[in-house]
Amino acid sequence: MIQDTNDNASNDQQLNPATHPSNSLDWLSRLIAFDTVSRHSNLALIHDVRAYCEQLGLTVDLTFNEAKTKANLFVTVPAGENADQINNGLVLSGHTDVVPVDGQDWTSEPFTATIRGDKLYGRGACDMKGFIACALTILPQAVQLSSSGQLRRPLHLALSFDEEVGCLGAPLILADLKARGITPDYCIVGEPTNMAMVVAHKGIAVYRCRVHGKSAHSSLIGQGVNAISYASKLVGYVDTLAEELSTRDDNDALFTVPYSTLSVGTIHGGTATNIVPNLCEFTFDYRNLPHMTQDDILAPIQAKVAELNAQMQARAPETGIELMQEESVPAMTDNNSAELQSLIAALTGDDERHKVAYATEGGQFTNAGIPTIICGPGSIEQAHKADEYVELIEIERCDGFLQKLLDSCTAK
């Protein structure tokens, strides 16, 4: 249900679970009502969408996480005169999980879509159930075109889990497609871009560093190895390396932050002022430009770790530093998407290309050899916040965009 405070719509109105919406706003309302925060299952939403697709006569493929508590969904509207072509074609991709609302001060229920003025509020409204809603709305028309033999290019829909906690679901979709011999021509990931075309984004890698020292009374520091002190040496080196990254001559001015970045995010260590600390942990992230790799920073950091390890173990052999990678999402490149970019520019009437610092599943698609762009309704500035919203005009624009995209799939 959509609550519309403009006309005091009844809070008791319910969507009939046996039927599915026929427009994007109602679909968005239905999707928001599923609490798909990443720590929860997304299966209720996935099963609802699967039922909808099966009612349209489509075959749905699900891939699950190891615990079988979450699933990806992949469905194809086949093309060709015999409606039997499933290879190639265009993927519309979106993630079903959303970030938590804990500790946020919402003025309306986060899992009930509410219209106030020209905006629809709810968790996932822009990130990114708005795009999914528009994609689901266009499916019946695509099926009709397929049945009549007018669809010249297959249309695929890919819905993933756990994008918000490391893009964990999309690789399973891509592995399944590879096993089935399906290689889409293009992919559009509908993250919120205000319907502008994003052609590249940075990658992200998150590391945890655990420094093991040796405890001693602070009056006898020579008997200990100070984990905090050695952690600070490594933190200082990370900061120095970050400065070097900012002055490289191969940076990209099309990014808001035109260079790869390193940033220390958390640090914990010590138990009391009079105890030489035996443990200190810190985390840092690396956001790389598409033409750079993790090795550009990992190799020098590992060399520094080896240097500090030697110093520590000369004093106490049981000490040392562990460096562990906790998250890795590849950058999305624009190397092979020129044809797709031209198509999107023609459909939107906007030839401007954008590059962004945040990461999406787009990099996983480009790594799989599928040219990809990011384009979807809403603003990334509203994502993850209390009172997340999407402007109604953005949903209208996305509907119009997908209609033009579908029309392009029928052209000879």
C-alpha positions as CSV (number, residue, x, y, z in Angstrom):
1,M,0.0,0.0,0.0
2,I,1.1,3.6,-0.6
3,Q,0.2,6.0,2.1
4,D,-0.6,9.3,0.4
5,T,-0.6,12.1,3.0
6,N,-1.8,14.5,0.2
7,D,-5.3,12.9,0.2
8,N,-5.3,11.1,3.6
9,A,-5.4,7.7,1.9
10,S,-6.7,5.0,4.3
11,N,-4.0,3.2,6.3
12,D,-6.2,0.0,6.2
13,Q,-6.0,-0.5,2.4
14,Q,-4.1,-3.6,1.5
15,L,-2.8,-5.0,-1.7
16,N,-4.4,-8.4,-2.5
17,P,-1.5,-10.8,-2.3
18,A,-3.0,-12.9,-5.1
19,T,-2.7,-10.1,-7.6
20,H,0.3,-8.0,-8.6
21,P,0.5,-4.3,-9.4
22,S,0.2,-2.9,-12.9
23,N,2.1,0.4,-12.4
24,S,5.5,1.3,-10.9
25,L,4.3,3.2,-7.9
26,D,2.2,0.3,-6.7
27,W,5.1,-2.1,-7.4
28,L,7.4,0.2,-5.4
29,S,5.0,0.2,-2.5
30,R,4.8,-3.6,-2.6
31,L,8.6,-4.0,-2.7
32,I,9.2,-1.5,0.2
33,A,6.8,-3.5,2.4
34,F,9.3,-6.4,2.3
35,D,11.9,-5.9,5.0
36,T,14.9,-7.0,3.1
37,V,17.6,-5.4,5.3
38,S,20.7,-7.4,4.5
39,R,20.8,-9.2,7.8
40,H,17.3,-10.6,7.0
41,S,16.2,-13.1,4.3
42,N,14.9,-11.7,1.0
43,L,13.0,-14.9,0.1
44,A,9.5,-13.4,0.6
45,L,10.2,-10.7,-2.0
46,I,11.9,-13.2,-4.4
47,H,9.1,-15.7,-4.2
48,D,6.5,-12.9,-4.8
49,V,8.4,-11.7,-7.9
50,R,8.8,-15.3,-9.0
51,A,5.1,-15.9,-8.8
52,Y,4.5,-12.7,-10.9
53,C,7.0,-13.9,-13.5
54,E,5.5,-17.4,-13.7
55,Q,2.0,-15.9,-14.1
56,L,3.4,-14.2,-17.2
57,G,4.6,-17.6,-18.5
58,L,8.3,-17.0,-17.8
59,T,10.8,-19.5,-16.4
60,V,12.6,-18.3,-13.3
61,D,16.0,-19.3,-12.2
62,L,17.1,-18.9,-8.5
63,T,20.5,-19.1,-7.0
64,F,20.9,-19.3,-3.3
65,N,23.4,-18.5,-0.6
66,E,24.9,-21.4,1.3
67,A,22.3,-21.3,4.1
68,K,19.4,-21.2,1.6
69,T,18.1,-18.1,3.4
70,K,18.6,-15.7,0.5
71,A,18.2,-16.0,-3.3
72,N,19.0,-14.2,-6.5
73,L,16.4,-14.3,-9.3
74,F,17.2,-14.3,-13.0
75,V,14.4,-14.4,-15.6
76,T,14.5,-14.0,-19.4
77,V,11.8,-12.8,-21.8
78,P,12.9,-14.7,-24.9
79,A,13.2,-13.1,-28.4
80,G,12.9,-14.1,-32.0
81,E,10.1,-15.2,-34.3
82,N,9.7,-18.4,-32.3
83,A,10.2,-16.7,-29.0
84,D,13.0,-19.1,-28.1
85,Q,16.2,-17.0,-28.1
86,I,17.6,-16.5,-24.6
87,N,21.2,-15.8,-25.4
88,N,22.6,-12.3,-25.8
89,G,20.2,-9.5,-25.1
90,L,20.0,-6.9,-22.4
91,V,20.1,-7.3,-18.6
92,L,18.2,-5.0,-16.2
93,S,19.9,-5.5,-12.9
94,G,19.0,-4.5,-9.3
95,H,19.7,-5.6,-5.7
96,T,16.9,-6.5,-3.4
97,D,18.6,-5.8,-0.1
98,V,18.5,-2.5,1.7
99,V,20.5,-1.0,4.6
100,P,19.2,-1.0,8.2
101,V,17.0,1.8,9.7
102,D,18.3,1.2,13.2
103,G,19.0,4.5,15.1
104,Q,17.5,6.6,12.3
105,D,14.8,9.2,13.0
106,W,12.1,8.5,10.4
107,T,9.0,10.7,10.2
108,S,7.0,7.8,8.6
109,E,7.2,4.0,8.8
110,P,10.3,3.0,6.8
111,F,8.7,-0.1,5.4
112,T,5.5,1.5,4.3
113,A,5.6,3.6,1.2
114,T,4.4,7.1,1.9
115,I,3.8,10.0,-0.5
116,R,4.3,13.5,0.7
117,G,4.2,16.2,-1.9
118,D,6.1,15.1,-4.9
119,K,8.2,12.4,-3.2
120,L,7.7,8.8,-2.2
121,Y,9.4,7.8,1.1
122,G,10.5,4.4,2.3
123,R,13.6,2.3,2.8
124,G,14.8,1.3,-0.6
125,A,12.7,3.9,-2.4
126,C,15.8,5.1,-4.4
127,D,18.3,2.4,-3.4
128,M,17.1,0.6,-5.4
129,K,13.6,-0.7,-5.4
130,G,12.4,2.2,-7.6
131,F,14.3,0.8,-10.6
132,I,13.2,-2.8,-9.8
133,A,9.6,-1.6,-9.7
134,C,9.9,0.0,-13.1
135,A,11.5,-3.1,-14.6
136,L,8.7,-5.3,-13.2
137,T,6.1,-3.0,-14.7
138,I,7.5,-3.3,-18.2
139,L,7.7,-7.1,-18.1
140,P,4.1,-7.8,-19.3
141,Q,4.6,-5.7,-22.4
142,A,7.9,-7.4,-23.1
143,V,6.1,-10.8,-22.8
144,Q,3.4,-9.7,-25.3
145,L,6.1,-8.5,-27.8
146,S,7.9,-11.8,-27.3
147,S,4.7,-13.9,-27.9
148,S,4.0,-12.0,-31.1
149,G,7.5,-12.5,-32.4
150,Q,8.3,-8.8,-32.3
151,L,11.0,-8.9,-29.6
152,R,14.3,-9.0,-31.5
153,R,16.6,-9.0,-28.4
154,P,16.0,-11.0,-25.2
155,L,15.3,-9.0,-22.1
156,H,16.7,-10.3,-18.8
157,L,15.9,-9.3,-15.3
158,A,18.5,-10.0,-12.6
159,L,17.7,-9.4,-8.9
160,S,20.5,-10.0,-6.3
161,F,20.9,-10.3,-2.6
162,D,23.6,-8.8,-0.3
163,E,24.8,-6.0,-2.5
164,E,25.0,-3.7,0.5
165,V,27.4,-6.0,2.4
166,G,29.9,-6.6,-0.3
167,C,28.1,-7.5,-3.5
168,L,27.9,-11.2,-2.5
169,G,25.0,-12.3,-4.7
170,A,25.8,-11.1,-8.2
171,P,28.8,-13.4,-8.7
172,L,26.4,-16.4,-8.2
173,I,24.2,-15.1,-11.0
174,L,27.1,-14.6,-13.3
175,A,28.5,-18.1,-12.5
176,D,25.1,-19.6,-13.3
177,L,24.8,-17.7,-16.6
178,K,28.3,-18.9,-17.6
179,A,27.3,-22.5,-16.8
180,R,24.2,-22.2,-18.9
181,G,26.1,-20.6,-21.8
182,I,24.2,-17.3,-21.6
183,T,26.3,-14.2,-22.5
184,P,24.2,-11.0,-22.4
185,D,25.2,-8.2,-24.8
186,Y,24.7,-5.4,-22.2
187,C,23.7,-4.7,-18.7
188,I,22.1,-1.7,-17.1
189,V,22.4,-1.5,-13.3
190,G,19.6,0.7,-12.0
191,E,21.4,2.3,-9.0
192,P,20.1,5.9,-8.3
193,T,21.8,8.3,-10.8
194,N,18.9,10.8,-11.4
195,M,18.6,8.9,-14.7
196,A,22.0,10.2,-15.8
197,M,24.4,7.8,-17.4
198,V,27.3,6.5,-15.2
199,V,29.9,4.8,-17.3
200,A,32.5,3.9,-14.7
201,H,33.0,3.7,-11.0
202,K,35.8,2.9,-8.5
203,G,36.4,-0.4,-6.9
204,I,36.7,-0.9,-3.2
205,A,38.8,-3.2,-1.0
206,V,38.5,-3.3,2.8
207,Y,41.4,-4.6,4.9
208,R,41.7,-5.4,8.6
209,C,45.2,-5.1,10.2
210,R,45.8,-7.0,13.5
211,V,49.0,-6.1,15.4
212,H,50.1,-8.6,18.0
213,G,52.5,-7.2,20.6
214,K,53.6,-8.3,24.0
215,S,52.2,-7.1,27.3
216,A,54.3,-5.7,30.1
217,H,54.0,-3.2,32.9
218,S,54.5,0.3,31.4
219,S,57.4,0.9,33.8
220,L,59.2,-2.0,32.2
221,I,58.5,-1.2,28.5
222,G,61.7,-2.9,27.4
223,Q,60.1,-6.2,28.3
224,G,57.1,-5.6,26.0
225,V,56.3,-4.8,22.4
226,N,53.8,-2.0,22.0
227,A,51.1,-3.1,19.6
228,I,49.6,0.4,19.4
229,S,52.9,2.0,18.6
230,Y,53.6,-0.4,15.7
231,A,50.0,0.0,14.5
232,S,50.6,3.7,14.4
233,K,53.7,3.2,12.3
234,L,51.6,1.3,9.7
235,V,48.8,3.8,9.9
236,G,51.3,6.6,9.2
237,Y,52.6,4.6,6.2
238,V,49.0,4.1,4.8
239,D,48.5,7.9,5.1
240,T,51.8,8.6,3.3
241,L,50.8,6.2,0.5
242,A,47.4,7.9,0.3
243,E,49.2,11.2,-0.3
244,E,51.3,9.6,-3.1
245,L,48.2,8.3,-4.8
246,S,46.7,11.8,-4.9
247,T,49.6,13.2,-6.9
248,R,50.0,10.5,-9.6
249,D,50.0,11.7,-13.2
250,D,47.4,9.1,-14.3
251,N,44.5,10.3,-12.3
252,D,41.0,10.8,-13.9
253,A,39.4,14.2,-13.6
254,L,36.0,12.9,-14.6
255,F,35.7,11.4,-11.0
256,T,34.6,13.8,-8.2
257,V,37.7,12.6,-6.3
258,P,40.0,12.1,-9.3
259,Y,42.5,9.8,-7.7
260,S,42.5,6.4,-5.9
261,T,42.1,6.8,-2.1
262,L,43.2,5.1,1.1
263,S,41.4,5.8,4.3
264,V,41.8,4.4,7.8
265,G,38.3,3.9,9.3
266,T,38.5,2.3,12.7
267,I,41.2,1.6,15.4
268,H,41.0,-0.3,18.7
269,G,43.7,-1.2,21.1
270,G,45.0,-1.3,24.7
271,T,43.4,-2.1,28.1
272,A,45.0,0.4,30.5
273,T,47.4,3.3,30.5
274,N,49.9,1.4,32.6
275,I,50.0,-1.7,30.5
276,V,52.0,-2.1,27.3
277,P,49.3,-3.2,24.8
278,N,49.5,-6.6,23.3
279,L,46.8,-6.1,20.6
280,C,45.7,-3.3,18.3
281,E,43.4,-3.5,15.3
282,F,42.6,-1.0,12.6
283,T,40.7,-1.1,9.3
284,F,41.2,0.8,6.1
285,D,39.7,0.9,2.7
286,Y,41.1,1.4,-0.8
287,R,38.9,2.9,-3.6
288,N,40.7,2.4,-6.8
289,L,40.3,4.0,-10.2
290,P,39.3,1.4,-12.8
291,H,42.8,1.3,-14.4
292,M,44.5,0.6,-11.1
293,T,44.5,-2.7,-9.1
294,Q,44.8,-3.7,-5.4
295,D,48.4,-4.7,-6.0
296,D,49.2,-1.0,-6.5
297,I,48.8,-0.5,-2.7
298,L,48.9,-4.0,-1.4
299,A,52.5,-4.7,-2.5
300,P,54.1,-1.7,-0.7
301,I,51.9,-2.2,2.4
302,Q,52.9,-5.9,2.6
303,A,56.6,-4.8,2.3
304,K,56.1,-2.3,5.2
305,V,54.4,-5.1,7.2
306,A,57.4,-7.3,6.6
307,E,59.8,-4.5,7.8
308,L,57.8,-3.9,11.0
309,N,57.4,-7.7,11.6
310,A,61.2,-8.0,11.6
311,Q,61.6,-5.2,14.1
312,M,59.0,-6.6,16.4
313,Q,60.1,-10.2,16.2
314,A,63.7,-9.2,17.0
315,R,62.3,-8.3,20.4
316,A,59.7,-11.0,20.8
317,P,59.4,-13.9,18.3
318,E,55.7,-14.4,19.1
319,T,54.7,-10.9,17.9
320,G,53.7,-9.8,14.4
321,I,51.2,-8.2,12.1
322,E,48.3,-9.9,10.3
323,L,46.8,-8.2,7.2
324,M,43.4,-9.6,6.1
325,Q,41.1,-8.6,3.3
326,E,37.5,-8.4,4.4
327,E,35.7,-7.0,1.2
328,S,36.5,-6.6,-2.4
329,V,34.3,-5.2,-5.2
330,P,35.8,-4.5,-8.6
331,A,35.7,-1.2,-10.4
332,M,33.5,-0.8,-13.4
333,T,35.3,0.2,-16.5
334,D,34.0,1.9,-19.6
335,N,36.5,0.2,-21.9
336,N,33.9,-1.9,-23.9
337,S,30.6,0.0,-23.5
338,A,30.8,2.6,-26.2
339,E,28.0,1.0,-28.2
340,L,25.8,0.8,-25.1
341,Q,26.6,4.4,-24.1
342,S,25.5,5.6,-27.6
343,L,22.2,3.7,-27.2
344,I,21.6,5.2,-23.7
345,A,22.5,8.7,-24.9
346,A,20.0,8.4,-27.8
347,L,17.3,7.1,-25.5
348,T,17.8,9.7,-22.8
349,G,18.7,12.6,-25.0
350,D,21.7,13.2,-22.7
351,D,25.2,12.5,-24.1
352,E,27.0,13.4,-20.8
353,R,29.1,10.6,-19.3
354,H,29.6,10.4,-15.5
355,K,32.1,8.5,-13.3
356,V,31.4,7.9,-9.5
357,A,33.4,7.0,-6.4
358,Y,30.8,4.5,-5.0
359,A,30.9,0.9,-6.0
360,T,28.1,-1.2,-7.5
361,E,27.6,-4.7,-9.0
362,G,28.5,-3.1,-12.3
363,G,32.1,-4.0,-11.9
364,Q,31.3,-7.6,-11.5
365,F,29.3,-7.5,-14.8
366,T,32.2,-5.8,-16.7
367,N,34.7,-8.3,-15.2
368,A,32.4,-11.0,-16.7
369,G,32.8,-9.4,-20.1
370,I,29.4,-7.7,-20.2
371,P,29.5,-4.0,-21.1
372,T,27.6,-2.2,-18.4
373,I,26.4,1.3,-17.4
374,I,24.6,2.6,-14.3
375,C,21.3,4.4,-14.8
376,G,18.4,4.6,-12.4
377,P,15.8,6.8,-10.7
378,G,16.6,8.9,-7.6
379,S,19.7,10.4,-6.1
380,I,22.5,8.6,-4.3
381,E,22.4,11.5,-1.8
382,Q,19.1,10.1,-0.5
383,A,20.3,6.6,-0.1
384,H,21.0,5.0,3.3
385,K,19.4,8.0,5.2
386,A,16.4,8.4,7.3
387,D,13.4,9.4,5.2
388,E,14.9,8.0,2.1
389,Y,12.8,9.0,-0.9
390,V,12.5,9.1,-4.6
391,E,10.9,11.9,-6.5
392,L,7.7,10.8,-8.4
393,I,9.0,12.4,-11.5
394,E,12.1,10.2,-11.4
395,I,9.9,7.1,-11.5
396,E,8.0,8.6,-14.5
397,R,11.3,9.2,-16.2
398,C,12.5,5.7,-15.5
399,D,9.2,4.3,-16.9
400,G,9.7,6.4,-20.0
401,F,13.3,5.3,-20.4
402,L,12.5,1.6,-20.1
403,Q,9.7,2.0,-22.6
404,K,12.2,3.4,-25.1
405,L,14.6,0.7,-24.2
406,L,12.0,-1.9,-24.9
407,D,11.1,-0.2,-28.2
408,S,14.7,-0.4,-29.2
409,C,14.6,-4.2,-28.6
410,T,11.8,-4.5,-31.2
411,A,13.5,-2.5,-34.0
412,K,14.9,-4.4,-36.9
